[in-house]
Amino acid sequence: MSSRYAEDFPKVIEVVVEIPRGSRNKYEFDEHTGVFRLDRVLSSAVFYNFDYGFIEGTRAGDGDHTDALLIIDEPTFTGCHVWARPIGGLEMRDEKGFDFKVLCIALGDPHQQHIERLDQVRPHRLVEIENFFQTYKMLENKSVEVLGWRNAEQAIEILGGDRETWLAERAAEGARAAARSLGRGV
């Protein structure tokens, strides 16, 4: 991570947008090839009512980067990097188990700068987000259990743990690379 905000993690995070608001296409970043791929088109008659992506430099329990929901007035685009501030998160369970999605506001959107806590988000917007996750996999015969909103402190705690997992993974990869290099006599 680079930029003036990188040292402020987890109070400021770098969100990589996979899916812009208004889309029914579910894009996912393929870490091994470095490209965004269409995973599927949502079967249900719903669309993402927020920008959706992942948080750079994290690893969640499902093996992917930590998920991010981005409140921003205008949709961005797939691959856009956005500096954001976590304000809470939505705890869920799906077919892979525990799933936490960090809700954040874009630092570059002056219309959202006043939001620092969940109770400052329009209540109906939070209900819309919950409803999206309760229904978006329904026609795929996959179940999702929305457990509820968590405050910013809990989101920051999860981000800290997911960063530690990411750093440990990077260190292990570095050690394996060093061992391979030594094994070749390089």
C-alpha positions as CSV (number, residue, x, y, z in Angstrom):
1,M,0.0,0.0,0.0
2,S,1.2,3.4,-0.8
3,S,0.0,6.9,-0.1
4,R,-0.4,9.3,2.7
5,Y,-3.2,7.1,4.3
6,A,-1.4,3.7,4.4
7,E,0.0,4.2,7.9
8,D,-3.5,5.0,9.2
9,F,-4.8,1.4,8.8
10,P,-7.3,0.3,10.1
11,K,-8.9,3.7,10.7
12,V,-8.4,4.4,7.0
13,I,-8.5,1.5,4.5
14,E,-7.9,1.0,0.8
15,V,-11.0,-0.5,-0.9
16,V,-10.6,-2.1,-4.3
17,V,-14.0,-2.0,-6.0
18,E,-15.1,-5.2,-7.7
19,I,-18.7,-4.3,-8.3
20,P,-20.0,-0.7,-8.9
21,R,-23.4,0.2,-7.4
22,G,-26.3,-0.6,-9.8
23,S,-24.7,-3.7,-11.2
24,R,-26.2,-7.3,-11.2
25,N,-22.8,-8.7,-12.4
26,K,-20.8,-10.3,-9.6
27,Y,-17.1,-9.6,-10.4
28,E,-14.3,-11.1,-8.4
29,F,-10.6,-10.3,-8.4
30,D,-8.4,-13.3,-9.3
31,E,-5.3,-12.9,-7.2
32,H,-3.3,-15.4,-9.1
33,T,-3.7,-13.7,-12.5
34,G,-4.3,-10.2,-11.3
35,V,-7.5,-9.7,-13.3
36,F,-11.1,-9.1,-12.5
37,R,-13.4,-11.9,-13.7
38,L,-17.2,-12.2,-14.1
39,D,-18.2,-14.8,-11.4
40,R,-21.9,-14.7,-12.3
41,V,-24.9,-12.6,-13.0
42,L,-27.2,-12.4,-9.9
43,S,-30.2,-14.7,-10.4
44,S,-32.5,-12.7,-8.1
45,A,-34.1,-9.5,-9.2
46,V,-31.8,-7.4,-7.1
47,F,-28.7,-5.2,-7.8
48,Y,-25.8,-4.0,-5.7
49,N,-27.1,-0.7,-4.1
50,F,-23.5,0.2,-2.9
51,D,-20.0,-0.2,-4.4
52,Y,-18.7,-3.6,-3.3
53,G,-15.1,-4.8,-3.1
54,F,-12.3,-5.9,-0.8
55,I,-9.8,-4.3,1.5
56,E,-6.3,-4.3,0.3
57,G,-3.7,-6.0,2.6
58,T,-6.2,-8.2,4.5
59,R,-7.1,-11.9,4.6
60,A,-10.5,-13.0,6.0
61,G,-11.3,-16.4,7.4
62,D,-12.8,-17.6,4.1
63,G,-9.4,-17.2,2.4
64,D,-10.4,-14.0,0.4
65,H,-9.6,-10.4,1.2
66,T,-12.0,-8.8,3.8
67,D,-15.2,-7.7,2.1
68,A,-16.1,-4.0,1.9
69,L,-19.4,-2.1,1.3
70,L,-18.7,1.4,0.2
71,I,-21.1,4.3,0.7
72,I,-20.5,6.8,-2.1
73,D,-22.9,9.1,-4.0
74,E,-21.8,8.0,-7.5
75,P,-20.7,4.5,-8.5
76,T,-17.0,4.1,-9.3
77,F,-15.8,1.2,-11.6
78,T,-14.3,-2.2,-11.3
79,G,-10.6,-1.9,-10.2
80,C,-11.0,1.5,-8.7
81,H,-9.0,2.0,-5.5
82,V,-10.8,4.2,-2.9
83,W,-9.5,5.4,0.5
84,A,-12.3,4.9,3.0
85,R,-13.1,5.1,6.6
86,P,-14.8,2.0,8.3
87,I,-18.0,3.0,10.2
88,G,-19.2,-0.5,11.1
89,G,-19.9,-3.9,9.5
90,L,-22.5,-6.5,8.7
91,E,-22.1,-9.9,10.3
92,M,-23.4,-12.8,8.3
93,R,-23.1,-16.5,7.8
94,D,-23.1,-18.2,4.4
95,E,-22.2,-21.6,2.9
96,K,-18.5,-20.8,3.8
97,G,-19.3,-19.9,7.5
98,F,-18.6,-16.5,9.2
99,D,-18.7,-13.6,6.8
100,F,-18.1,-10.0,7.8
101,K,-18.6,-7.1,5.5
102,V,-17.0,-3.8,6.5
103,L,-19.3,-0.8,5.9
104,C,-17.3,2.3,5.0
105,I,-17.5,5.8,3.5
106,A,-15.3,7.1,0.7
107,L,-12.9,9.8,1.9
108,G,-13.2,11.5,-1.5
109,D,-16.9,12.0,-1.2
110,P,-17.7,15.2,0.6
111,H,-21.4,14.2,0.8
112,Q,-20.5,11.3,3.2
113,Q,-17.8,13.0,5.4
114,H,-20.3,13.6,8.2
115,I,-20.8,9.9,8.7
116,E,-18.6,8.4,11.4
117,R,-20.9,5.8,13.0
118,L,-23.7,3.5,11.9
119,D,-26.4,5.6,13.5
120,Q,-25.5,8.4,11.2
121,V,-26.5,6.4,8.1
122,R,-30.1,6.6,6.9
123,P,-31.8,3.7,8.7
124,H,-33.6,2.6,5.5
125,R,-30.2,2.4,3.7
126,L,-29.0,-0.2,6.3
127,V,-32.3,-2.1,5.9
128,E,-31.8,-2.1,2.1
129,I,-28.3,-3.5,2.4
130,E,-29.5,-6.3,4.8
131,N,-32.4,-7.1,2.4
132,F,-29.9,-7.4,-0.5
133,F,-27.8,-9.9,1.3
134,Q,-30.9,-11.8,2.5
135,T,-32.2,-12.3,-1.0
136,Y,-29.3,-12.1,-3.5
137,K,-28.5,-15.8,-3.4
138,M,-32.1,-17.0,-2.9
139,L,-32.6,-18.3,-6.5
140,E,-29.2,-20.0,-6.4
141,N,-30.5,-22.3,-3.5
142,K,-27.8,-20.9,-1.2
143,S,-28.6,-19.7,2.2
144,V,-27.4,-16.5,3.9
145,E,-28.1,-15.6,7.5
146,V,-27.8,-11.9,8.3
147,L,-26.8,-11.6,12.0
148,G,-26.8,-7.8,12.2
149,W,-24.8,-4.6,12.2
150,R,-21.7,-4.2,14.3
151,N,-20.1,-0.9,15.3
152,A,-16.9,0.7,14.0
153,E,-14.8,-0.7,16.9
154,Q,-15.8,-4.2,16.0
155,A,-15.0,-3.6,12.4
156,I,-11.6,-2.2,13.2
157,E,-10.9,-5.2,15.5
158,I,-11.7,-7.6,12.6
159,L,-9.6,-5.6,10.2
160,G,-6.7,-5.8,12.6
161,G,-6.9,-9.6,12.8
162,D,-7.3,-9.9,9.0
163,R,-4.2,-7.7,8.5
164,E,-2.2,-9.9,10.9
165,T,-3.3,-13.0,8.9
166,W,-2.3,-11.2,5.6
167,L,1.1,-10.3,7.1
168,A,1.7,-13.8,8.3
169,E,0.8,-15.2,4.9
170,R,3.2,-12.8,3.2
171,A,6.0,-13.7,5.6
172,A,5.4,-17.4,5.0
173,E,5.5,-16.9,1.2
174,G,8.8,-15.0,1.6
175,A,10.3,-17.8,3.7
176,R,9.2,-20.4,1.1
177,A,10.7,-18.3,-1.7
178,A,14.0,-17.9,0.2
179,A,14.1,-21.6,0.9
180,R,13.5,-22.4,-2.8
181,S,16.2,-19.9,-3.7
182,L,18.7,-21.5,-1.3
183,G,17.8,-25.0,-2.6
184,R,18.8,-23.9,-6.1
185,G,22.1,-22.5,-5.0
186,V,21.1,-19.1,-6.2
